[in-house]
Amino acid sequence: MGTRRERPSSLTHGVATLWKHSSRTAIPYLLMASLSDSSAIHLTVRAWRILDDIRFDPAVAKRTLIEEFGWREYGGKHCDKVFTRTFQSVHLPMRFGIDKHRAYVASLIASGLLSRPDAMKCLTEAPMSQETAERNIAYLCKKLGFTPADWQKLITSPPVLHPAYLVGKFDRAIAT
C-alpha cells in the first residue's frame, strides 16, 4: 500500500488576501486553497510605481539630449521613421478618422505639461505639410510596391472591421 501523505499546515494552504496598492485604489486579490483549520493568513503587498513619482518634462529632456548628445528633433512623437510618421499622420486620420496626436496632447494636458489653449493651438496645426505627406506617400508606395492608384484605393475604400478577419479561436468557431 502507498504511504499516507501528511496534511499541509494552514500556514501554507490557507486563504491569503493580497492587496495591490496603487496611487488611487486598493484592489483585493483572494487566493483560495484548502484549509486544514479555520485560520487565514492576511498578507499585504505594496507596489510602488516609481514612474508615477518622477516628474518628467519633455522640454527639459529634449534640451538635455540636444546639448549633451547632439540629438536632432525629427518632428513629432513616433515620427522618426517614414512608415510610422505616414501611418499615424496620414493613413489613420484619412482612413479611420483616428488622430493619435490628440491622445498625446491630452496626456500632456492631464500631466500639467501643456495648457489647454496651447493644446488647442497645437491641434489646429497640420501634423505634416502637404508636400511632406506627398513625398512620404510616394516613398512608401515605392517601398511597398504600390501604385498611386493602389494607395488611393486603399485610403478611400471602406474600413474592414476586426471581426471580419476571424483571428481568434472564438471567431473561427463561430464561422464554422
N, C-alpha and C positions, 0 to 999 in steps of 0.2 A: 504494500500500500504506500501511497505517497505520504510525504510528511505534511503536517498541518502548518499553514503559513501563519505567522504572527499577525495579529490585527494591528494596523497602523495607529499611532497615537493621534489624539485630537490636535496636537501641535502641528503635525504635518498634513493632516487631512481634516480640514475644517472649513468654516466659512470665513473668508477674509474679505473685508471691504477695503478696496483701494480707492483713493481719491486722486484724481488728476486735477491739479490746480493750474488754472490759467490766470491771466490778469483780471478776468471778468467773472468767471463762473467756476464752480467746483462740480465735477461730474463723477458720480459714484460708479465704480465698476465692482460687480459682485462675482466672486469666484466661488463656484459651488463644488463641493466634493463630499464624499461620505463622512459622516460624523460618527465617532465612536462614543461620544457623550454629548451633552447639550452645550458644551463650551464653544466659543467662537473666538477667532483671532481678529483683531482690528489693527490694521497697518495704515500708515499714512505715507503716501509717496508724494513728494512735492517736486514739480517740474519747474525749472527756471528757464524761461525763454529769453535768452540773453539778447537777442536782436531787438526785442521789444523795449529794452532798457538803454540801448545805444542810440544816440542822436546822430542821424546821418543827413548831411546836407549835400545834395548833388553838386551845387555850385562850388563848394569848398573842395570836394573830391575832384572835380574837373580841373580846378585851378592847380591843385597839387599834382595831378597827372601831367598837366602841360608844363609846369615849372620844373618838376623833378625828372620826368621821363621823356619829354618832348612829344607827348601824345597830341594827335590832331583829332578834333571832333569830326565825326562823319555824318552829321545830320541830326537824326532823332534816335529814339530808343529802338534798338534792334535794326538799325539801318546800315550796319557795317557790310552787309552782303547784298548784292544786287537782287537776288531772288527774294530774300526776306523783305527788303525795302519795297519792292514792287508788289509783292503779295499783300503786305499789310497796308500800303498806301494807295494801291490802285485796284487790285483784284477783289479784296474783301469788301471795300466800300461800293464798288461798281456792281459786283455780282450779288452780294448778300446784304448790303446795307450795314455792314459791321465796320465800326470805326474804333480800332484799338487805341488810337491816340486819346480818345475821350476817357477811356478807363484809366490810362496812365495819368492824365491830367487830374482826374477825380481823386486818384490816390495821393497826388501831390497836395491837393486841397485838403483832404482828410488828415494828412500828416502835418499840416500847417506850413508847408514849404512854398505854397503858392496861394495868392489871394484869389477870390472868385472873379473880380474884374480882370485880373491878369490872365486867368484861365479862359475867360470868355474871349479875350483878345487873341490868345494863343489858338483857340479852336476856330476862329474865323479865318485864320491863315491857312492856305493850302498846304498839305503835308509835303508836297514837292511841286516844282514848277511843271508846266505842261511840257516844256522842252525836255526836262529830265525824265519825265514819265514816258514820253515817246521814245527817248533814247534807251531807257531801261527795258521797255516792251520789245523794241527791236532786238536788243541783245538777248533777252530771254527766248524770243521766237527762234533766233538763230541757234541758240544752245539746245533748245528742246525740239528742234525740227519742225516748228510750226510756221505756217504762212501767216501774213497779217489777217487773211480771211478766217483762218482757223482760230486765231486769237479773238477776233470779233465775234465769231460764232460761240466760242466758249463764254465770253463775257455776257452776251445777250441771251443765251439760252436759259430757260427756267432752271432754278436750282433743283437738284435731286436731294431729297431728304435722306437722312442717315438710315432709317429702317429699310430703304429700298435696296441697300447693299447686302442685307442678311449676313451680318458679320458675327453674331453670337450664336451659341447653341440654341438659345430660346428662339431666335429669329428663324434659324434653319428648321427647327422642329415645327414651327407654325406653318412654314411654307410647304412642308411635305404633307 
